[in-house]
Amino acid sequence: MTPRLKEIYNKEIQPALKDSLGLKNVFMTPKIEKVVLNMGLGLDGADAKILKAAEEDMGKITGQKPVITKFKKSVANFKTRKGSNAGLKVTLRKNKMYEFIDRLVNIALPRIKDFRGLSPKGFDKFGNYTFGVKEHIIFPEVSFDRADKVRGLDIVVVIKAMNKEHAFALLEKMNFPFIKKGDN
């Protein structure tokens, strides 16, 4: 069964973007390639119990087992050792990616306390959008009572687009809650 957002993208968003951006065919329209989630653990990465709990939470959020990332260098000021655990990362593609974006936009982001919207300044020169979430417990899959510590997440939406404006138009059509220019 195809995800709801994927069907909406194929039937409504893609043709609408083709017309509004003045593109020659639907294959030129911007498309989301993958979504990467990263949770840095810092000094907590050395504790196996905390690492396992964070791994379970990340697995529940994404529906996929996370990869444990390692430090590449030893830095004395940050108390890190080369090869020790730094955090967790998950790369979502295809159907799982669309399901995650749908849950993120419609369920998780509205649950953030005092949420005013996402900053439109999170685009890089290639059109990829990056933003951070301060609390991983905004996702309904993670139990608030069971979570030992509230952790942050970095979310990168990798978009295949000609420029930033096309990528922004795609995310706007997918109902990403961006802050408008007049709002404070």
C-alpha positions as CSV (number, residue, x, y, z in Angstrom):
1,M,0.0,0.0,0.0
2,T,1.4,3.4,-1.0
3,P,1.6,6.1,1.7
4,R,-1.0,8.8,1.6
5,L,1.6,11.6,1.1
6,K,3.1,9.8,-1.9
7,E,-0.2,9.5,-3.6
8,I,-1.0,13.2,-3.0
9,Y,2.5,14.1,-4.3
10,N,2.0,12.1,-7.5
11,K,-1.6,13.2,-8.2
12,E,-1.8,16.8,-7.0
13,I,1.6,18.3,-5.9
14,Q,3.7,17.3,-8.9
15,P,1.3,18.6,-11.6
16,A,0.7,21.8,-9.6
17,L,4.4,22.4,-9.2
18,K,5.0,21.9,-12.9
19,D,2.4,24.6,-13.7
20,S,3.4,27.1,-11.0
21,L,7.1,26.8,-11.6
22,G,6.7,26.9,-15.4
23,L,8.5,23.6,-16.1
24,K,8.3,21.6,-19.3
25,N,7.4,18.2,-17.8
26,V,6.7,16.6,-14.4
27,F,10.2,15.0,-14.3
28,M,11.7,18.4,-13.8
29,T,9.7,19.1,-10.7
30,P,11.5,19.0,-7.3
31,K,11.4,15.6,-5.5
32,I,12.4,14.5,-2.0
33,E,15.2,11.9,-2.3
34,K,15.8,10.9,1.4
35,V,15.4,12.1,5.0
36,V,18.3,11.8,7.4
37,L,17.7,11.9,11.2
38,N,20.7,12.4,13.5
39,M,20.7,12.3,17.3
40,G,24.0,13.3,18.9
41,L,24.6,11.7,22.3
42,G,27.9,13.3,23.3
43,L,29.3,11.9,26.6
44,D,26.1,9.7,27.0
45,G,27.3,7.6,24.0
46,A,29.8,5.7,26.2
47,D,27.0,4.4,28.5
48,A,25.5,1.2,26.9
49,K,22.2,1.6,28.8
50,I,21.5,5.1,27.6
51,L,22.7,4.2,24.1
52,K,20.2,1.3,24.0
53,A,17.3,3.5,25.2
54,A,18.1,6.2,22.6
55,E,18.4,3.5,19.9
56,E,14.9,2.1,20.8
57,D,13.4,5.6,20.8
58,M,14.9,6.4,17.4
59,G,13.8,3.0,16.1
60,K,10.2,3.7,17.2
61,I,10.2,7.2,15.6
62,T,11.5,6.1,12.2
63,G,10.4,2.4,12.0
64,Q,14.0,1.5,11.1
65,K,17.1,0.5,13.2
66,P,19.5,3.4,13.6
67,V,23.2,3.2,12.9
68,I,25.6,4.1,15.7
69,T,28.0,6.8,14.6
70,K,31.6,7.1,15.9
71,F,33.9,10.0,16.6
72,K,36.5,10.5,13.8
73,K,39.0,12.4,16.0
74,S,40.0,12.6,19.6
75,V,39.4,16.1,21.0
76,A,40.5,16.7,24.6
77,N,38.3,19.8,25.2
78,F,35.1,17.8,24.3
79,K,36.3,14.7,26.1
80,T,36.0,12.6,23.0
81,R,38.0,9.6,21.9
82,K,38.5,8.4,18.3
83,G,36.2,5.4,17.7
84,S,33.9,5.9,20.7
85,N,30.1,6.3,20.2
86,A,29.0,9.8,19.1
87,G,25.3,9.3,18.3
88,L,22.7,7.7,16.1
89,K,21.6,8.2,12.6
90,V,18.9,6.9,10.3
91,T,18.4,7.4,6.6
92,L,14.8,7.0,5.3
93,R,14.0,6.5,1.6
94,K,10.9,5.6,-0.5
95,N,7.7,4.7,1.4
96,K,9.1,5.0,4.9
97,M,10.3,8.5,4.0
98,Y,6.9,9.7,2.9
99,E,5.2,8.1,6.0
100,F,7.7,9.9,8.3
101,I,7.2,13.3,6.6
102,D,3.5,12.9,6.9
103,R,3.7,12.1,10.6
104,L,6.2,14.9,11.2
105,V,4.2,17.6,9.5
106,N,0.7,16.6,10.6
107,I,1.3,15.1,14.1
108,A,4.7,15.8,15.6
109,L,5.4,19.5,14.7
110,P,2.0,20.8,16.0
111,R,2.8,19.1,19.4
112,I,5.8,21.3,20.0
113,K,5.1,23.8,22.8
114,D,5.0,27.4,21.6
115,F,5.6,26.4,18.0
116,R,5.5,29.3,15.6
117,G,6.8,27.6,12.5
118,L,9.9,26.4,10.8
119,S,12.5,28.9,9.6
120,P,12.8,29.3,5.8
121,K,16.5,30.0,6.2
122,G,17.4,26.3,6.7
123,F,18.1,25.7,3.0
124,D,21.6,25.1,1.7
125,K,22.8,26.1,-1.7
126,F,21.7,22.8,-3.2
127,G,18.1,23.1,-1.9
128,N,18.3,20.6,1.0
129,Y,16.4,21.6,4.1
130,T,17.8,21.1,7.6
131,F,16.2,21.9,11.0
132,G,16.4,20.7,14.6
133,V,13.9,19.5,17.1
134,K,14.7,20.0,20.7
135,E,12.5,17.3,22.1
136,H,12.3,13.8,20.6
137,I,9.2,13.1,22.7
138,I,7.0,15.2,20.3
139,F,6.5,12.0,18.3
140,P,3.6,9.9,19.6
141,E,5.5,6.6,19.2
142,V,7.8,7.6,22.1
143,S,6.3,7.4,25.6
144,F,6.8,10.5,27.6
145,D,6.9,8.5,30.9
146,R,9.4,5.9,29.6
147,A,11.9,8.4,28.2
148,D,14.9,8.8,30.6
149,K,16.0,12.1,29.1
150,V,14.7,14.5,26.5
151,R,17.0,14.5,23.5
152,G,17.3,16.6,20.4
153,L,17.1,15.5,16.7
154,D,18.5,17.0,13.5
155,I,16.4,16.4,10.5
156,V,17.8,16.8,6.9
157,V,15.3,16.6,4.0
158,V,17.4,16.0,0.9
159,I,15.7,17.4,-2.2
160,K,16.5,17.0,-5.8
161,A,15.7,20.5,-7.2
162,M,17.1,23.1,-9.6
163,N,17.4,25.8,-6.8
164,K,16.3,26.8,-3.3
165,E,13.1,28.4,-4.5
166,H,11.9,25.2,-6.2
167,A,12.7,23.1,-3.0
168,F,10.9,25.7,-0.8
169,A,7.8,25.5,-3.1
170,L,7.8,21.7,-2.8
171,L,7.9,21.7,1.0
172,E,5.3,24.5,1.1
173,K,2.9,22.3,-1.0
174,M,3.6,19.4,1.4
175,N,2.3,21.6,4.3
176,F,5.6,22.3,6.0
177,P,4.7,25.0,8.5
178,F,7.1,27.8,7.5
179,I,7.1,31.2,9.3
180,K,5.6,33.8,7.0
181,K,7.4,37.1,6.4
182,G,4.9,39.2,8.4
183,D,4.8,36.9,11.4
184,N,7.2,37.4,14.3
